[in-house]
Structure formats: C-alpha cells, structure tokens
Amino acid sequence: MLNRLGLIRNIPRSFVRCYTTEVKPNLKLLKELRKETEVSMSKAKEALVKNNNDYAKALAWLSADAQISGAKKAQKVAGRTAGEGLIATASVEVPVSNGFKSKSTIIELNCETDFVSRNEVFNNLASRIAATSLFMHDKPVANSNKFIKSIPIDVLLKEPLMPHPNEENLSNDFAKTVEETIVETIGKLGEKISLRRAAIVTEGASACYVHGGDATSGKIGGIAVLQPKKVALSELDETATATLSKTARQIARQVVGLNPSYLNATDIPEEERQSNTNPEEFEETHVLNNQKFLMNPNLTVAEYVAQASDGSEIVDFIRWEVGEGIEKKENDFANEVLSAARAN
C-alpha cells in the first residue's frame, strides 16, 4: 500500500493537472453563441467545453445536436394533431424585360397550440419558409387559366431556408434546408410542426394580405392577381404598376374579409346554381367580382378594379385559413400533457 502511495506522489504535478483541469467556456464566445443560436446557457457551455472554445466547431456541434434531439421529439409527437399555426405570405418585385413584375407566395405552417403559433421562433420560421417559396419554379401552368399554382411540399422541404425579404439583418447561413430547420424547431418548442401547403403566383400583378397577426403572417391570408386588359403588364410605367399593385392589395383584403368562393358567376357549378332560390343574392355573396367593394359599397369589386387601375381585371385569387379542413381533437394536447404528468 505504501509503495503505491509512493508511486502516486512521484507522478509529476503537470501530468496530473492535464487530466483534472476542465476547459472553461470563454465568456465572450458564450455570449455570442447564445445570441446566434438562442440555445440555453447550459447547452452553449457544453458546446464550447466539448470543442475547447472553438466557435466554429461549437456551432457545428449544436447544429448536429439540435437535429438529433429534434428528430427524437418529432418521432414522439408524430401522431398528434397540428391544427393551429400561421398563414405566411411574401412578395417581391422581380426584374423582367422592360420593367418589373410582382411575385407572391403563401404557405401554411401548422403546430399543435395557439400558444406556440404566437412564439417568435415559430413566426420567424413561417415567414422564412414563405420567402423561400419565392424562389421556386414559377412558369405558367400549361392549359390552365389559373395564375396561382401549388408548390409541391416535398420539393419545398428540401430547399435551403432563405431569410424573409423584409428582414433588416439578412442571414448568410443557407446551409440548412426547410425540413432540417422544422425538425430543429420541433426540438426547441416541443410540439409537432408541419408544413401543410404552399402556393405561388406564376404571372400577373399580385399582392398579399393577412389578418390576425403582423404584416406577413396571421390566421387568415389571401392573394389577389390582376392583369391589365389594354396592354401587356411589362408595358406599364412605374406609376401604373404601383397603382395596379395597390389595387391588388385592396382586393386581397376583400378576399380575406368576405371569403368569396368564385371569381365569376360563370364559375358556379350548375347544380349549385340550380339549388339556390335567389341566384342574384348568392352571387353577390359568393362571387368576388359581384361582391360589394368593402371600401365603397356603391361599387362592385369588378367596377372598383376597372376604375382604379384603368380597365384591369382580377384573374385569380386564393384565401387560406389556418386549420381549415383539419379535424381537431378537443383537448388533445392537454390530455397528453396530463397523461405524461401522471406517468411521472
């Protein structure tokens, strides 16, 4: 026993110290890491300690860790109902020959509770997905009179997540896809999050409007697409283009507020037309062009558009509401939390 103690005493102190001294996180790097990643203090410390205060390696470690924890959480919540969330929109002016044209998108991102839908992280994610969809393929649909077309969700999920056009500080980190960021967000917020649908305007002058949130996301969203009758869109001067865009936004507001089902009376299915005892009243309620314009009930929507934008017309519109068509289980999330608490 004494011989063993003697051997331990004879070990150089520098050799012992290298095995017992723990790396301490650099406070400046810790602050920067938390600001950039929004992770907890303990997780940021762990990342720096494990990577010997190498900031780049710590970031990579956090990203990999977030994917692992997010994937585990996503698997656990996969069977839950995500009927809450946000409708997010994005618009941008893109250059074309002889001028510019507007380009607009709309997406629905779902979560389980209204509480999470109001979370800043979730809101930012929805807005960035809408911005990402602006870069999707946008050729006109062949043999179709539709100016708005659906974006395949499986394709959008694989796209690099872009910053929103309205963001002041644009991020340069486009390494993560939409899907990877959703998985990470599930790990952060602890709820099922799913991208349900997305659509893009393929041509025409378009504008978005959302209600029940901020300027780009809310509970109800809509897009209106207008087209000049007399000239090509590219031939309009700057003033006429601005007027058309402003008019399109007013119509998008109308769409969100009065929820029309059809653009023109001729779009109403014959069976539905015959089942209504008062066709004129039905058309005034459900046909966008026949509705009374919200800002001036003396005009129909079609009359307002023609007057406001020198004979232009509405060629398409879309209106989405969060969770429409999703069968929600009452108290689904609350019951699961209660069950988990009882199990512990």
Stockholm file with secondary structure:
# STOCKHOLM 1.0

chainA/1-344         MLNRLGLIRNIPRSFVRCYTTEVKPNLKLLKELRKETEVSMSKAKEALVKNNNDYAKALAWLSADAQISGAKKAQKVAGRTAGEGLIATASVEVPVSNGFKSKSTIIELNCETDFVSRNEVFNNLASRIAATSLFMHDKPVANSNKFIKSIPIDVLLKEPLMPHPNEENLSNDFAKTVEETIVETIGKLGEKISLRRAAIVTEGASACYVHGGDATSGKIGGIAVLQPKKVALSELDETATATLSKTARQIARQVVGLNPSYLNATDIPEEERQSNTNPEEFEETHVLNNQKFLMNPNLTVAEYVAQASDGSEIVDFIRWEVGEGIEKKENDFANEVLSAARAN
#=GR chainA/1-344 SS CHHHHHHHHTSCHHHHHHHHCCCCCCHHHHHHHHHHHCCCHHHHHHHHHHTTTCHHHHHHHHHHHHHHHHHHHHHHHTTSCCCEEEEEEEEEEEEETTEEEEEEEEEEEEESCHHHHTSHHHHHHHHHHHHHHTTSCCCCCTTCCCSEEECCHHHHHTSBCCCCTTCSSCCCCCCSBHHHHHHHHHHHHCSCCEEEEEEEECSSEEEEEEESSSSSEESEEEEEEEECSSSCGGGCCHHHHHHHHHHHHHHHHHHHHHCCSBSSGGGSCHHHHHTCSCHHHHHHHHBGGGSEETTEEEEEHHHHHHHHTTSCEEEEEEEEETTTTCCCCTTHHHHHHHHHHHHC
#=GC SS_cons         CHHHHHHHHTSCHHHHHHHHCCCCCCHHHHHHHHHHHCCCHHHHHHHHHHTTTCHHHHHHHHHHHHHHHHHHHHHHHTTSCCCEEEEEEEEEEEEETTEEEEEEEEEEEEESCHHHHTSHHHHHHHHHHHHHHTTSCCCCCTTCCCSEEECCHHHHHTSBCCCCTTCSSCCCCCCSBHHHHHHHHHHHHCSCCEEEEEEEECSSEEEEEEESSSSSEESEEEEEEEECSSSCGGGCCHHHHHHHHHHHHHHHHHHHHHCCSBSSGGGSCHHHHHTCSCHHHHHHHHBGGGSEETTEEEEEHHHHHHHHTTSCEEEEEEEEETTTTCCCCTTHHHHHHHHHHHHC
//
